[in-house]
Amino acid sequence: MDLFEDQARENRQRAAPLADRMRPRKLSDLVGQEHLVGEGKVVSRAIARDELMSMIFWGPPGVGKTTLAKIIAAETSSDFFEMSAVTAGVADIRKTLEKARVNLRLGKRTILFIDEIHRFNKAQQDALLHSVEDGTVLLIGATTENPSFEVNSPLLSRCRVYKLNSLASEHISAVLQRALKQDPILSRLQIDFAEGSLDLLLNLSGGDARSALNALELVVHTSQSSESEAVKINRETIKEALQARTTLYDKKGENHYDVISAFIKSVRGSDPNAAVYWLARMLEAGEDPKFIARRLIILSSEDIGNADPQALVVATSAFTAVTYVGLPEGRLILAQTATYLACAPKSNAAYLAIDAAQAEIRSEGERPVPLHLRNAPTKLMRDEGYGREYAYPHDSEGSFATQDYLPQGLEERIYYRPTENGQEKEIGKRLQAWWSKYRSGKVS
């Protein structure tokens, strides 16, 4: 009987994906996340002292969230229940909580692990509150989304949030080397990596250990002609087997906002190379090109403004052009626009000007329009003095007439302070020539 059980266990193990076969079972085997599980770090201390509390692991795919939850259960001898928020409902939660109450009476801890907890709706999350609060169950949630946005505040307040990071190349390399040496299937094969091929596999993993192991398994299987022959792997076989890497990018999630933020900040920071890189990341992930074009229109006014007024024209034209031609050709338009804006002189003077003016109106209230600036379509209004003392600028030399355009009490206020960058330097000179308040001190 034992022989048959051993054979069945081996068959199940061989049928499991490599990533599951190589899942670490002990904390000492876990690669990466040293800030949490390194010697003396917060999670390690909690396990060692058996002082656990409900927690949420937040991080990208394939960095060890599920693995760490299972290790915690194993090393604390806890009863472990796992469910996915994609398929589980309130009834599943209640069934597990009932088992947890039985365990509690027996003096045993229950750990409920919920993968993708951000997909639970409010009712499902609320169903956990009381049991998490009174310690019936120790909840460990895993999410790729920012818990601050995706997890209800009452549940979030009952949990500690731990951020897990993407794995570095050396971590992924260690995971792959361990699989090649210890996996019962791969360790029996002679696998030869051509120069640079393993580095390519590391790069394509994107810091995701599960992705790296799945890729290794696929490449080995597609490169293997027979079990007796050596498996030769080079860059070409890797590219052929994997075809294209799946980009980590959720158009509604945090990574979406991280990448667009990096893109905008690169353009603002005048780095055309970084701008093109982040643009490529978005396009490879299937981002809407019109979304990108709209953000460039905003940037052209917010960060360039009158230092290069042509920037807004270029950005607006890009949106129109991308709308006309779509992808893939639209990528050329977006690349041209992004590099133009990145290389343009920068000024946020217009942005600061409207901010300052709106802030003044909100804090001080609205002031009356001066009489000489008011419209006077009727005789009564003209008799009241509307528009009477208005000086038409084109009747004056240089089409400039000295008069007050701001409300009474704000005549000396300066909201727009042109910089010394690009065309704004000339704008500043004109303003100083026209207005004494710009000559009284440094404008920029």
C-alpha positions in Angstrom: 0.0 0.0 0.0 2.8 2.4 0.9 4.5 1.7 -2.4 1.3 2.6 -4.3 0.9 5.8 -2.2 4.5 6.8 -2.9 4.0 6.2 -6.6 0.8 8.2 -6.6 2.5 11.1 -4.8 5.4 11.1 -7.3 2.9 11.1 -10.2 1.1 14.1 -8.7 4.3 15.9 -8.2 5.4 15.3 -11.8 2.1 16.5 -13.1 2.3 19.8 -11.1 3.9 22.8 -12.8 7.5 23.5 -12.1 6.6 26.7 -10.1 4.5 24.6 -7.8 7.0 21.8 -7.5 9.7 24.4 -6.5 7.6 26.4 -4.0 9.7 27.0 -0.9 8.4 25.1 2.2 10.5 26.9 4.8 11.2 30.5 5.5 15.0 29.9 5.0 14.3 28.7 1.5 12.4 31.9 0.5 14.3 34.1 -1.9 14.0 37.9 -1.7 11.8 40.1 0.5 14.7 40.4 3.0 13.1 43.6 4.4 10.3 41.4 5.8 11.8 37.9 6.3 15.5 38.6 6.8 17.1 37.9 10.2 15.4 40.0 12.8 12.9 41.6 10.4 9.2 42.1 11.2 7.7 39.0 9.7 10.5 36.7 10.9 10.2 38.1 14.4 6.4 37.6 14.4 6.8 34.0 13.3 9.6 33.3 15.8 7.6 34.8 18.7 4.3 33.4 17.5 2.9 37.0 17.7 1.0 37.0 14.4 -1.8 39.3 13.5 -4.0 39.6 10.3 -2.0 41.0 7.4 -2.2 41.9 3.7 0.7 41.2 1.4 0.8 43.8 -1.4 3.0 43.3 -4.4 3.3 42.3 -8.0 2.7 38.7 -9.2 5.2 36.0 -8.6 7.1 37.6 -5.7 6.1 35.1 -2.9 2.8 36.3 -1.4 1.1 32.9 -1.5 4.3 31.1 -0.6 4.9 33.3 2.4 1.4 32.7 3.7 1.8 29.0 3.4 5.2 29.1 5.2 3.7 31.1 8.1 0.9 28.5 8.5 3.4 25.6 8.4 5.9 27.2 10.8 3.2 28.1 13.3 1.3 24.8 13.0 -1.8 26.6 12.0 -4.8 25.1 10.1 -4.5 26.7 6.6 -7.5 27.5 4.3 -6.9 29.0 0.9 -9.5 30.6 -1.4 -9.5 32.9 -4.4 -11.6 36.1 -4.3 -12.3 35.5 -8.0 -14.4 32.3 -7.3 -15.3 32.5 -3.5 -18.5 33.9 -2.2 -19.9 34.9 1.2 -21.1 31.3 1.7 -17.5 30.0 1.3 -16.3 32.5 3.8 -18.9 31.5 6.4 -18.2 27.8 5.9 -14.5 28.4 6.6 -15.2 30.7 9.6 -17.4 27.9 11.1 -14.4 25.5 10.9 -12.2 28.2 12.4 -14.6 28.5 15.4 -14.3 24.7 15.9 -10.5 25.1 15.8 -10.6 27.9 18.3 -12.5 25.7 20.8 -9.8 23.1 20.3 -7.0 25.7 20.9 -5.8 25.7 17.3 -5.1 28.8 15.1 -6.8 29.1 11.7 -5.2 31.0 8.9 -7.5 32.1 6.1 -5.5 33.1 3.0 -7.5 35.0 0.3 -5.7 35.5 -3.0 -6.6 38.7 -4.9 -8.5 40.0 -1.9 -9.0 43.3 -3.8 -11.6 41.5 -5.9 -13.9 40.9 -2.9 -16.9 43.3 -2.9 -17.9 45.3 0.3 -20.3 42.6 1.5 -17.7 39.9 1.2 -15.1 42.0 3.0 -17.6 42.9 5.7 -18.3 39.2 6.3 -14.8 38.8 7.6 -14.7 41.8 10.0 -16.1 40.3 13.2 -14.0 37.1 12.9 -10.8 39.0 12.2 -11.6 41.4 15.1 -12.2 38.7 17.7 -9.3 36.5 16.5 -11.5 33.6 15.3 -9.4 33.6 12.2 -6.1 35.1 11.2 -6.5 36.7 7.8 -3.8 36.9 5.2 -4.8 38.6 2.1 -2.8 38.9 -1.1 -3.2 41.7 -3.6 -1.5 43.3 -6.6 -3.4 46.5 -6.1 -2.9 49.2 -3.6 -4.9 48.2 -0.5 -5.6 51.8 0.4 -7.8 52.0 -2.7 -9.1 48.4 -3.0 -9.7 47.2 0.6 -12.4 48.6 2.8 -11.2 50.8 5.6 -12.7 48.8 8.4 -11.0 45.6 7.2 -7.8 47.5 6.4 -7.6 48.9 9.9 -7.6 45.4 11.3 -4.6 44.3 9.3 -1.0 45.1 8.9 0.0 45.8 5.3 3.4 44.5 4.1 4.7 45.6 0.7 6.5 42.8 -1.3 8.9 44.0 -4.0 9.7 42.6 -7.5 12.5 40.1 -7.3 16.0 41.3 -8.5 17.9 39.4 -11.2 20.1 37.6 -8.6 16.9 36.4 -6.8 15.4 35.0 -10.1 18.8 33.4 -11.0 18.9 31.7 -7.6 15.4 30.4 -8.1 16.2 29.0 -11.5 19.5 27.4 -10.4 17.7 25.7 -7.5 15.1 24.3 -9.9 17.8 23.0 -12.2 19.6 21.2 -9.3 16.7 20.1 -7.1 13.6 19.6 -9.3 13.1 15.8 -9.7 12.5 16.2 -13.4 14.9 18.9 -14.5 17.8 17.6 -12.3 17.8 14.4 -14.4 18.4 16.3 -17.6 21.6 17.7 -19.0 20.7 21.3 -19.8 23.2 23.5 -21.6 22.6 27.3 -21.7 24.4 29.2 -24.5 26.1 32.4 -23.6 23.5 35.2 -22.8 20.5 32.9 -22.9 20.0 32.6 -19.2 20.3 36.4 -18.9 17.6 36.7 -21.5 15.4 34.4 -19.5 16.0 36.5 -16.4 15.1 39.7 -18.2 11.9 38.3 -19.6 10.7 37.3 -16.2 10.2 40.9 -15.1 11.0 40.1 -11.4 8.3 37.4 -11.3 9.7 34.0 -10.0 6.6 32.1 -11.2 6.9 33.5 -14.7 10.6 32.6 -14.7 10.0 29.0 -13.7 7.1 28.6 -16.1 9.3 30.0 -18.9 12.2 27.6 -18.0 9.9 24.6 -18.0 8.4 25.6 -21.4 11.8 26.3 -22.9 13.2 22.9 -21.7 10.1 21.0 -23.0 10.2 22.7 -26.4 14.0 22.2 -26.8 14.1 18.6 -25.7 14.2 16.0 -28.4 14.6 12.9 -26.2 15.3 12.3 -22.5 18.7 10.8 -23.2 20.1 13.8 -25.2 21.3 17.1 -23.8 18.9 20.0 -23.9 20.6 22.9 -25.7 19.1 26.3 -25.0 20.0 29.6 -26.7 18.5 33.0 -27.2 16.7 31.9 -30.3 15.0 28.9 -28.7 13.9 31.1 -25.8 12.4 33.7 -28.1 10.7 31.0 -30.2 9.2 29.3 -27.1 8.0 32.4 -25.3 7.1 34.4 -28.4 6.3 37.5 -26.5 6.6 38.4 -22.9 3.4 39.4 -21.0 3.9 42.9 -19.7 2.9 43.6 -16.1 0.4 46.4 -16.7 -3.2 46.6 -15.4 -4.9 49.5 -17.2 -7.1 50.1 -14.1 -4.6 49.3 -11.4 -1.7 50.8 -9.7 0.9 49.7 -12.2 -1.0 51.7 -14.8 -0.6 54.8 -12.8 3.0 54.1 -11.9 4.0 53.8 -15.5 2.1 56.8 -16.8 3.6 58.8 -13.8 7.1 57.7 -14.8 6.4 58.7 -18.4 5.1 62.2 -17.5 7.9 62.8 -15.1 10.5 61.7 -17.6 9.1 64.2 -20.2 8.9 66.9 -17.5 12.5 66.1 -16.5 13.7 66.6 -20.2 14.9 62.9 -20.6 13.7 61.8 -24.1 15.3 58.4 -23.7 13.3 57.6 -20.5 10.2 59.1 -22.1 10.4 56.7 -25.1 11.1 53.7 -22.8 8.0 54.3 -20.7 6.0 55.1 -23.8 7.1 51.7 -25.2 6.1 50.0 -22.0 2.6 51.4 -22.2 2.2 50.6 -25.9 3.4 47.0 -25.4 0.9 46.6 -22.7 -2.0 47.7 -24.9 -2.6 51.2 -23.5 -5.1 53.4 -25.4 -2.9 55.7 -27.5 -5.4 58.5 -27.1 -5.0 58.3 -23.3 -1.3 58.9 -23.7 -1.9 61.8 -26.2 -4.3 63.5 -23.8 -1.8 63.4 -21.0 0.8 65.0 -23.4 -1.6 67.8 -24.1 -2.0 68.5 -20.4 1.8 68.3 -19.9 2.4 70.8 -22.8 0.6 73.5 -20.8 1.4 72.4 -17.3 5.2 71.9 -17.7 6.2 73.8 -20.9 3.6 76.6 -21.4 4.9 79.8 -22.9 8.6 78.7 -22.7 7.6 77.0 -26.0 4.0 77.8 -27.0 4.4 75.5 -30.0 4.4 72.5 -27.6 0.6 72.8 -27.1 0.1 72.9 -30.9 2.3 69.8 -31.3 0.6 67.9 -28.6 -2.9 68.7 -29.8 -2.0 67.8 -33.4 -0.6 64.5 -32.1 -4.0 63.6 -30.5 -5.7 64.4 -33.8 -3.2 62.4 -35.8 -3.3 59.4 -33.5 -7.1 59.5 -33.7 -6.9 59.4 -37.5 -4.3 56.7 -38.0 -4.5 54.5 -34.8 -1.9 51.9 -34.1 0.7 50.7 -35.0 1.6 53.8 -36.9 0.4 56.1 -34.1 3.4 55.0 -32.0 5.6 57.1 -34.3 3.5 60.2 -33.7 3.5 59.6 -29.9 7.3 59.1 -30.0 7.9 62.2 -32.0 5.7 64.2 -29.6 7.1 62.8 -26.4 10.7 63.5 -27.5 9.8 67.0 -28.7 8.1 67.9 -25.4 11.0 66.3 -23.4 13.5 68.4 -25.3 11.5 71.6 -25.1 12.3 74.4 -22.5 10.2 74.0 -19.4 8.0 76.4 -17.5 5.2 75.9 -15.1 4.5 79.6 -14.8 1.0 79.4 -16.4 0.1 76.5 -14.1 1.3 78.5 -11.0 -0.5 81.6 -12.2 -4.0 80.0 -12.5 -3.4 78.1 -9.2 -2.6 81.4 -7.4 -5.5 83.3 -8.9 -8.0 80.5 -8.0 -6.6 80.3 -4.5 -7.1 84.0 -4.0 -10.7 83.9 -5.2 -11.5 81.0 -2.9 -9.9 82.7 0.1 -10.8 86.3 -0.5 -14.0 86.0 -2.5 -15.0 87.6 -5.8 -14.4 91.3 -6.3 -16.5 93.6 -8.5 -15.5 94.1 -12.2 -14.1 97.7 -12.5 -16.6 100.0 -14.3 -14.3 100.8 -17.2 -14.1 97.1 -18.0 -17.8 96.4 -17.9 -19.9 95.9 -21.0 -22.4 98.6 -21.8 -25.0 97.4 -24.3 -27.8 99.8 -23.0 -28.1 103.5 -22.4 -28.8 103.0 -18.7 -25.5 101.1 -18.3 -23.6 103.8 -20.2 -25.2 106.5 -18.0 -24.0 104.5 -15.0 -20.5 104.8 -16.3 -20.0 101.2 -17.6 -17.1 101.2 -20.0 -16.7 105.0 -20.0 -13.0 105.2 -19.1 -11.9 102.2 -21.0 -8.8 102.9 -23.1 -8.8 100.9 -26.3 -5.2 99.5 -26.6 -5.0 99.7 -30.4 -5.5 103.5 -30.2 -2.2 103.7 -28.3 1.4 103.4 -29.5 2.5 99.8 -29.6 -1.1 98.8 -29.0 -0.6 99.1 -25.3 -2.5 101.5 -22.9 -1.7 101.8 -19.3 -4.8 101.0 -17.3 -6.0 98.7 -14.5 -7.5 95.4 -15.5 -7.6 93.8 -12.0 -10.3 94.5 -9.4 -9.8 97.3 -7.0 -7.3 96.4 -4.3 -5.5 93.8 -6.5 -3.9 96.2 -9.0 -0.4 95.3 -8.0 -1.0 91.6 -7.8 1.3 89.3 -9.9 0.1 85.8 -10.7 2.1 85.1 -13.8 5.8 85.1 -13.3 7.6 84.1 -16.6 10.8 82.1 -16.3 14.1 82.8 -18.0 13.5 79.6 -20.1 12.9 79.6 -23.9 10.4 82.2 -25.2 9.3 83.2 -21.7 12.5 85.2 -21.3 11.3 87.5 -24.1 7.8 87.5 -22.6 9.3 88.7 -19.3 11.1 91.5 -21.0 7.9 92.7 -22.7 6.0 92.6 -19.4 8.7 94.7 -17.7 8.5 97.2 -20.5 4.7 97.5 -20.1 4.1 97.2 -16.4 5.9 98.9 -13.6 5.0 96.2 -11.1 7.2 93.8 -13.1 10.1 96.2 -12.9 10.0 96.6 -9.1 11.6 93.3 -8.5 12.7 90.0 -9.9 9.9 88.5 -11.8 10.9 84.8 -12.1 
